[in-house]
Amino acid sequence: MAGYIFTLDSLDSLKSCIKKGCYSTNLSAPKNGLWMIHHEGTFADYCGMKPGDSVYFFIDRMIYGRGEMVDIEGDCKYMNYPRALWPSFPEFKNIKDEMLLDDESNLCNRCVCFFKPSPGFFENGIDMDDMLASNPQKIRMLRTLWKLSFIKVDEEEDQALRDAILKRNEASIGSSVDCFNHDSAFHESLSSKVSSRHSLSVKDVLFSCKDGSKLRHEMAIEVAVMDMLSRCKESIFGRWDYVSHQVAASPFKPIDYMDKMDVFGYRKIEGFGTISKYLTIEIKKDAAKKDVINQTMKYVDWINQEYAYGDYSMIEAFILASDFPEHVVKYRDEVCARNYMKGRRPAISETWTNLKLIKYKYNELTGMLDFEQL
């Protein structure tokens, strides 16, 4: 499973989150009746959460863990109140009875996720430098934790975080000693409150961002894609066991200058833990231009180098845009090929051309996006 590292501002906040077994991002208000890009990015992150995903907390250089997301009435994440993703600021008196976190201060908490200690949240945290040094080859996303409420990490990085925390706290495993307190009463109380109206729905996000058949923000398209790939076993993009967005795809450098893949994922061989395919999706809200072809191929080469280790056949790449002019399609056909050797005895020469072009369109009837392969 994946893992999440949530940032908090104090130990009191940490104790409160762990005791209740829930986390919710405190979002700023929408501006002029519209979500901003950073709001949409947070919603995309929540869309990817699944029961069993690991939970860690980051406070003042220290990392605490570990817990895991739990299924409460069918899911591990919900809207805090019905239509919480509509970009308005509701009156507390009108929604109080339907709020999962029901204090007036929680109006800005639009989404909430639930977790339990597994095996426990140890009071003995690990300094960020020690964590990075514990397994530098596997820890990638932690290095990009900057100006974010939380980040998602893949299975390898999750395992590296878990290993470091468990080794540091081996003597406390299976004991409540030196662990933060968790009370299951809050989870139990939710059974009578959670309903289908709390299910995380991205329709309001897409509707508020629509501009005819297109969306105004590429991040809103990421929300739709993350939602679909996390929920659906099959889609026009295929089946993927792990998906994330805004994933670093360049050598380490100042965060603001790092290249990031809009969507990244991988698929395993069914019934086994072996990764067989990697995914990258580059998203453009308007018609694609030639430079997006080069940009996507740069990400293909990065995945080949960092994840597939020379085997281009493991990579499936997509560009998602509102339209593709003929000259862009022609350019794709001209330059999107990679020759590589597969195997050694015998050595087999192969050519990779697996870059697909997908058009999107906002559907007024369904409130979702429709996709069509060119």
Helices and strands as residue ranges (DSSP letters): E 3-7, H 11-20, E 22-23, H 37-47, E 54-59, E 62-69, E 77-79, H 92-95, G 96-98, G 104-108, E 111-117, E 126-127, H 128-134, G 141-144, E 150-153, H 155-168, G 170-172, H 185-190, G 196-198, H 203-209, E 210-211, E 214-215, H 218-231, E 242-248, G 255-257, E 260-268, E 275-283, H 290-303, I 304-308, G 312-314, E 315-321, H 326-335, E 338-342, E 348-352, E 355-362, E 369-373
